[in-house]
């Protein structure tokens, strides 16, 4: 009965699509059809959740309008090849649009029916598999590694059933014996320091002879020296919560041919866009759509893939492929592709159980994304998922969607420069009247926005995807072209984490965005000039000029992204609200631990608790009940850094002063143990403002950050800060 119902829904949806596409090609009919679709999608969004029949209807309506636009673009708008100067840019734009449509359909297939949350299977005591937890490292600081290793050691799992390994590629024999004596000494010091750290924490240290095959080679060395049934991979900055293994291991006992359980990457620090635009606390992060919708959609088709960290893998499966694949620089997706093609299965668990760090600077962000883009292009070149033997059709489409996505830089740049072909050079990249162009393009864009907001609105706000694509495209396009020309050229580059930015400044790679913005503004003045001097072309000029204004809005917002705000904090605060005791001078005082970071915490004395006289710089101890049962100490030394009264009482700002490795275990237990904190924060940002409100918010944000970016360019922000610093306040101002 259910299958018959589903077949009926698909049949009705198909009829709707065919009907709308084959309507007589007239402007009036198209506007009527488009208006009906827009109204229907608004009603669907208002009264129905994006699941089941409502979801299928929305997909059918959106698909119909998109295909109608494609039909019009293909049959009526491409310049004739005899006009070569118009045809070349016109066809380049057409290819960019068809790529976008193709990727839209691929993504709609992927997310047509995302897998709902799975119940967590139990782990019988007599069937508990052994687990090796790998923390691969290259150049990360010992403090950062101490936090991740400590959090991994605090996982709720039988102590004799799991081992934490630090896989150190920064202290290999090759590095310790290199010709550069200074670098060799640094490598030897690093090796000795990390060996002491692992010994003090209770983890295993492992390095190798040579740095071969980057991260994949490091992980494979870990496989050769360990014996656990399952392998957990955690990036050096990915600290797990206590329930990580309890929520994932049971799936391997349910399904024999399971090679992967992937969980989301959750970040407690903002990426450069979130930090510089100040959106981290209220807007969904960039990766929310991937881990909240797309991976769930891929999971439906048994195509959820390994994302390099926060995952559990089956050793038996990895033995079949001689470990992790190392042909490309994206060993994670490449390994998953190979195992899927051999008949192994994967599962995605949508619960944030690791806390990671985003790249702090815009340059580091671009380095990371360039590696991802080039690695996926290598997968296309060396493995070509559409023809990969052993994959199902759905898996082929899923891997195509994931790899071809990284070609977005070409259409994004084409959409940016195409209006300028007409405004500056009068090239006819469209053979359509202004009214016709406006009608078809507006309905297509509006339906596209409504459809994406209906499906993804809680995970991605309007125009944010366009902004992320633009800020990456300027550098990803040459990176992608280079790997297409020479697939073996890219090398693995580690993304810098935990950077500090002492002063606000324009990113060292941010200048091109100001140049592009200036060119687009010139295009605006050209539009005005040509409207005054060519009134007979007013319809086309208004439409193309509006397109250019939209690009100015996006490019102006990007100026704020590349204008780096100060970021002097090396770690990031999270809300805690745990009970504790402050030990001062041999006396104990009950306190609430309000929030904390890897560097310190803020404490508030309980009601009616009177603290002794405390001064800045005084030392104390903090005691609290740990969630892990295997930490032999319960106090950590603190230095008092700040004492204030916020209206609700005394608030102490304290800095952790760890002087032994086990203190890092306490800090990790305090900051990272509870996955409910990540789940709560994640869902606090998952709200859908809608297309209209989201567009207004984006416009306001763009106006503000255009001004902020320009002030950074001419260093006005430094002058304002210096003026505020010198301005007299309080009594001094009155005396003056």
Residue pairs with C-beta under 8 A, 6 or more apart in sequence:
9 53
9 56
10 56
12 60
13 56
13 57
13 59
13 60
14 60
16 57
16 60
16 61
16 64
17 60
17 63
17 64
17 67
19 64
20 33
20 37
20 61
20 64
20 65
20 68
21 64
21 67
21 68
21 71
23 29
23 30
23 33
23 68
25 71
25 72
25 76
27 435
27 436
27 439
30 68
30 72
30 439
30 440
30 443
31 439
31 443
33 64
33 65
33 68
34 65
34 439
34 443
34 446
34 447
35 443
37 61
37 62
37 64
37 65
37 443
37 447
38 443
38 446
38 447
38 450
40 57
40 61
41 58
41 61
41 62
41 447
41 450
41 451
41 454
42 450
44 54
44 57
44 58
44 454
45 450
45 453
45 454
45 457
45 690
48 54
50 58
50 454
50 455
55 112
55 113
55 455
56 112
58 451
58 454
58 455
59 108
59 112
59 451
61 447
61 451
62 108
62 447
62 448
62 450
62 451
63 105
63 108
65 443
65 444
65 447
66 101
66 104
66 105
66 444
66 447
66 448
69 101
69 440
69 441
69 443
69 444
70 98
70 101
72 440
73 94
73 97
73 440
74 94
76 431
76 432
77 90
77 94
77 430
77 431
77 432
77 437
78 87
78 90
78 91
78 94
78 431
79 86
79 87
79 90
79 91
79 428
79 429
79 430
79 431
80 86
80 87
80 431
81 87
83 428
85 427
86 427
86 428
86 429
89 418
89 421
89 427
89 429
90 427
90 428
90 429
90 430
90 431
92 414
93 414
93 415
93 418
93 429
96 410
96 411
96 414
96 415
97 411
99 407
99 410
99 411
100 411
102 404
103 401
103 404
103 405
103 408
104 448
106 397
106 400
106 401
106 404
107 294
107 401
108 455
109 397
109 401
110 294
110 297
110 298
110 301
110 303
110 397
110 398
110 401
111 293
111 294
111 296
111 297
111 455
111 456
112 297
112 300
113 297
113 300
114 293
114 296
114 297
114 299
114 300
115 296
115 297
115 299
115 300
115 348
117 350
117 351
118 251
118 347
118 349
120 246
120 247
120 250
121 250
121 251
121 253
121 254
122 250
123 246
123 249
123 250
123 253
124 253
127 253
128 157
128 158
128 161
128 249
129 161
129 228
129 229
129 230
129 249
129 252
129 253
130 161
130 162
130 163
130 227
130 228
130 229
130 230
131 157
131 161
131 162
131 163
131 228
131 229
131 230
131 231
131 232
131 245
131 249
131 312
132 162
132 163
132 165
132 222
132 226
132 227
132 228
132 230
132 231
132 232
133 152
133 155
133 162
133 163
133 164
133 165
133 232
133 234
134 165
134 167
134 219
134 222
134 231
134 232
134 233
134 234
135 145
135 148
135 149
135 152
135 164
135 165
135 166
135 167
135 234
135 235
135 236
136 167
136 169
136 215
136 218
136 219
136 222
136 233
136 235
136 236
137 145
137 166
137 167
137 168
137 169
137 170
137 194
137 236
138 169
138 170
138 236
138 494
139 170
139 494
140 170
140 236
140 237
140 497
140 498
141 498
142 190
142 193
142 194
142 197
143 598
143 664
144 236
144 237
144 497
144 498
144 598
145 166
145 194
145 197
145 236
146 197
146 201
146 661
146 664
147 239
147 598
147 664
147 667
147 668
147 671
147 672
148 234
148 235
148 236
148 237
148 238
148 239
149 164
149 166
149 197
149 198
149 201
149 203
149 664
150 201
150 239
150 664
150 665
150 667
150 668
150 669
151 239
151 240
151 241
151 668
151 669
151 672
151 673
152 164
152 203
152 232
152 234
152 239
152 240
153 164
153 201
153 202
153 203
153 628
153 630
153 665
153 668
154 242
154 626
154 627
154 628
154 630
154 631
154 665
154 668
154 669
154 672
154 673
155 162
155 240
155 242
155 244
155 245
156 242
156 243
156 245
156 246
156 628
157 245
157 246
157 249
159 630
162 228
162 245
163 203
163 204
163 226
163 228
164 202
164 203
164 204
165 203
165 204
165 205
165 206
165 222
165 226
166 194
166 197
166 198
166 203
166 204
166 205
166 206
167 206
167 207
167 218
167 219
167 221
167 222
168 190
168 191
168 194
168 205
168 206
168 207
169 207
169 208
169 211
169 214
169 215
169 218
170 187
170 190
170 191
171 187
171 188
171 190
171 191
171 194
171 207
172 187
172 207
172 208
172 209
172 210
172 211
173 207
173 208
173 209
173 210
174 209
174 210
174 211
175 183
175 184
175 187
175 211
176 184
176 187
176 188
176 191
177 184
178 184
178 187
191 207
194 205
195 205
196 661
197 203
197 661
198 204
198 205
199 205
199 661
200 660
200 661
200 662
201 661
201 662
201 664
201 665
206 221
206 222
206 225
208 217
208 218
208 221
211 217
213 220
213 326
214 326
214 329
214 331
214 491
214 492
215 308
215 324
215 331
215 492
216 323
216 324
216 325
216 326
216 331
216 335
217 326
219 233
219 323
219 324
219 331
220 322
220 323
220 324
220 326
222 231
223 231
223 315
223 318
223 323
223 324
228 315
229 252
229 314
229 315
230 249
230 252
230 312
230 313
230 314
230 315
231 312
231 313
231 314
231 315
231 318
232 240
232 244
232 245
232 311
232 312
232 313
233 308
233 309
233 310
233 311
233 313
234 240
234 309
234 310
234 354
235 308
235 309
235 310
235 356
236 497
237 356
237 357
237 497
237 498
238 265
238 309
238 310
238 354
238 355
238 356
239 354
239 355
239 356
239 668
239 671
239 672
240 310
240 353
240 354
240 672
241 353
241 354
241 355
241 672
241 673
241 674
241 675
241 678
242 627
242 628
242 673
242 674
242 675
243 353
243 675
244 263
244 353
244 354
244 675
245 312
247 263
247 349
247 351
247 353
248 261
248 263
248 312
248 349
249 261
249 312
251 258
251 261
251 347
251 349
252 258
252 261
252 312
252 314
255 345
255 347
257 343
257 344
257 345
258 314
258 344
258 345
258 346
258 347
259 313
259 314
259 317
259 318
259 336
259 339
259 344
259 345
259 346
260 304
260 305
260 306
260 311
260 312
260 313
260 314
260 317
260 336
260 339
260 344
260 346
260 347
261 311
261 312
261 346
261 347
261 348
261 349
262 295
262 304
262 305
262 306
262 307
262 310
262 311
262 346
262 347
262 348
262 349
263 310
263 311
263 348
263 349
263 350
263 351
263 352
263 353
263 354
264 287
264 291
264 292
264 295
264 310
264 350
264 351
264 352
265 287
265 291
265 307
265 309
265 310
265 354
265 356
266 352
266 353
266 354
266 355
266 356
266 678
266 682
267 285
267 287
267 355
267 356
267 357
267 358
268 355
268 356
268 357
268 572
268 574
268 678
269 275
269 357
269 358
269 360
269 572
270 279
270 280
270 285
270 358
271 285
271 286
271 358
271 359
271 365
272 358
272 359
272 360
272 361
272 362
272 365
272 507
272 561
272 564
273 279
273 286
273 365
273 467
273 468
273 471
273 561
274 280
274 283
274 285
274 286
274 358
275 360
275 565
275 567
276 362
276 560
276 561
276 562
276 563
276 564
276 565
276 705
277 557
277 560
277 561
277 701
277 705
278 565
279 701
281 685
282 685
283 461
283 464
283 685
284 292
284 458
284 459
284 460
284 461
284 685
284 686
285 685
286 464
286 468
288 459
288 460
288 682
288 685
288 686
289 456
289 459
289 460
291 350
292 350
292 458
292 459
292 686
293 455
293 456
293 459
295 304
295 348
295 350
296 304
296 348
296 350
298 304
298 305
298 348
298 398
298 402
299 346
299 347
299 348
301 392
301 394
301 395
301 397
301 398
302 340
302 345
302 346
302 392
302 394
302 395
303 340
303 346
303 394
303 395
303 398
303 399
304 346
304 347
304 348
305 332
305 333
305 336
305 337
305 340
305 346
305 399
305 402
306 313
306 332
306 333
306 335
306 336
306 346
307 332
307 333
308 330
308 331
308 332
309 354
309 356
310 353
310 354
310 356
314 344
317 339
317 344
318 324
318 335
320 339
320 342
320 344
321 335
321 338
321 339
321 342
324 331
324 332
324 335
325 331
325 334
325 335
325 338
327 334
327 378
327 382
328 334
328 375
328 378
328 379
328 382
329 371
329 374
329 375
329 378
329 490
329 491
329 492
330 371
330 372
330 375
330 376
330 378
330 379
333 375
333 376
333 379
333 399
333 402
333 403
334 375
334 378
334 379
334 383
336 346
337 379
337 383
337 385
337 388
337 391
337 399
338 383
339 346
340 346
340 390
340 391
340 395
341 388
341 389
341 390
341 391
342 390
343 390
351 675
351 679
352 675
352 678
352 679
352 682
353 675
353 678
355 574
355 671
355 672
355 678
357 497
357 498
357 572
358 365
358 497
359 365
359 367
359 368
359 495
359 496
359 497
359 499
360 496
360 497
360 498
360 499
360 500
360 501
360 567
361 496
361 499
361 501
361 507
361 564
362 471
362 507
362 509
362 510
362 561
362 562
362 564
363 507
363 508
363 509
364 495
364 496
364 497
364 499
366 472
366 475
366 476
366 509
367 493
367 495
367 496
368 495
369 472
369 476
370 475
370 476
370 479
370 493
371 490
371 492
371 493
371 495
372 406
373 406
373 409
373 476
373 479
373 480
373 483
374 479
374 480
374 482
374 483
374 490
375 490
376 402
376 403
376 405
376 406
377 403
377 406
377 480
377 483
377 484
377 487
378 483
378 487
378 490
379 385
379 399
379 403
380 403
380 404
381 483
381 484
381 487
382 487
385 391
385 395
385 396
385 399
385 400
385 403
386 396
386 400
388 396
388 399
391 399
406 476
406 480
407 480
408 469
408 473
408 476
409 469
409 472
409 473
409 476
409 477
409 480
410 477
410 480
412 466
412 469
412 470
412 473
413 473
413 474
413 477
415 551
416 470
416 473
416 516
416 520
416 551
416 555
418 429
418 547
419 523
419 544
419 545
419 547
419 548
419 551
420 519
420 520
420 523
420 548
421 427
421 429
422 428
422 429
422 540
422 544
423 523
423 526
423 527
423 530
423 541
423 544
423 545
423 548
424 523
424 526
430 437
432 440
433 539
433 540
434 538
434 539
434 540
434 541
434 542
434 543
435 539
437 540
437 543
438 543
441 543
446 691
449 462
449 691
450 691
452 460
452 465
453 462
453 688
453 690
453 691
453 694
457 688
457 689
457 690
458 686
458 687
458 688
459 686
461 689
461 694
461 697
461 698
462 689
462 691
462 694
462 695
462 698
463 554
463 694
463 695
463 698
464 698
466 554
467 554
467 557
467 558
467 561
467 698
470 554
470 555
470 558
471 513
471 558
471 561
471 562
474 512
474 513
474 516
475 509
482 489
482 490
483 489
483 490
498 570
498 571
499 567
500 567
500 568
500 569
500 570
501 564
501 565
501 566
501 567
501 568
502 566
502 568
503 566
503 718
504 563
504 564
504 565
504 566
504 712
504 717
504 718
505 563
505 564
505 712
506 514
506 562
506 563
506 564
506 709
506 712
506 713
507 562
507 563
507 564
509 562
510 562
510 563
513 555
513 558
513 559
513 561
513 562
514 559
514 709
514 713
516 555
517 552
517 555
517 556
517 558
517 559
517 706
520 548
520 551
520 552
520 555
521 552
523 545
523 548
524 545
524 548
524 549
524 552
527 541
527 544
527 545
527 548
528 545
530 537
530 541
531 538
531 541
531 542
531 545
534 541
553 698
553 699
553 702
554 702
556 702
556 703
556 705
556 706
556 709
557 698
557 701
557 702
557 705
557 706
558 709
559 705
559 706
559 708
559 709
559 710
559 712
559 713
560 701
560 704
560 705
560 706
560 708
560 709
561 705
562 709
563 705
563 708
563 709
563 712
563 713
569 597
569 599
570 598
570 599
571 597
571 598
571 599
572 597
573 595
573 596
573 597
574 595
574 596
574 597
574 671
574 677
574 681
575 594
575 595
575 677
575 681
576 593
576 594
576 595
576 596
576 601
576 670
576 671
576 677
577 592
577 593
577 594
578 592
578 593
578 624
578 670
579 590
579 591
579 592
579 593
579 624
579 625
580 590
580 591
580 592
580 593
580 603
580 622
580 623
580 624
581 588
581 589
581 590
581 591
581 622
581 623
581 624
582 588
582 589
582 591
582 603
582 605
582 611
582 620
582 621
582 622
582 638
582 652
583 589
583 620
583 621
583 622
583 623
583 635
584 611
584 612
584 614
584 618
584 620
585 612
587 612
588 623
589 605
589 606
589 609
589 611
590 605
590 606
590 609
591 603
591 604
591 605
591 606
591 609
591 622
591 652
592 603
592 604
592 606
593 601
593 602
593 603
593 622
593 624
593 670
594 601
594 602
594 603
594 604
594 651
595 601
595 602
596 602
596 670
596 671
597 671
598 656
598 667
598 671
599 655
599 656
600 638
600 641
600 653
600 654
600 655
600 656
601 622
601 638
601 654
601 656
601 670
602 651
602 652
602 653
602 654
603 622
603 651
603 652
603 654
604 648
604 649
604 650
604 651
604 652
605 611
605 649
605 650
605 652
607 649
611 650
614 620
614 640
614 643
614 652
615 640
615 643
616 640
616 641
616 642
616 643
617 639
617 640
617 641
618 639
618 640
619 637
619 638
619 639
619 640
619 657
620 637
620 638
620 639
620 640
620 654
621 635
621 636
621 637
621 638
622 635
622 636
622 638
622 654
623 634
623 635
624 634
624 666
624 670
625 634
626 634
626 666
626 669
627 669
627 673
627 674
628 665
628 669
628 673
631 662
631 665
631 666
631 669
632 662
633 662
633 663
633 665
633 666
634 666
635 666
636 656
636 657
636 658
636 663
636 666
636 667
637 656
637 657
637 658
637 659
637 663
638 654
638 655
638 656
638 657
639 654
639 655
639 657
640 652
640 653
640 654
641 653
641 654
641 655
642 652
642 653
643 650
643 651
643 652
643 653
644 650
644 651
644 653
645 651
656 663
656 667
658 664
658 667
689 697
708 717
711 717
711 720
727 733
728 736
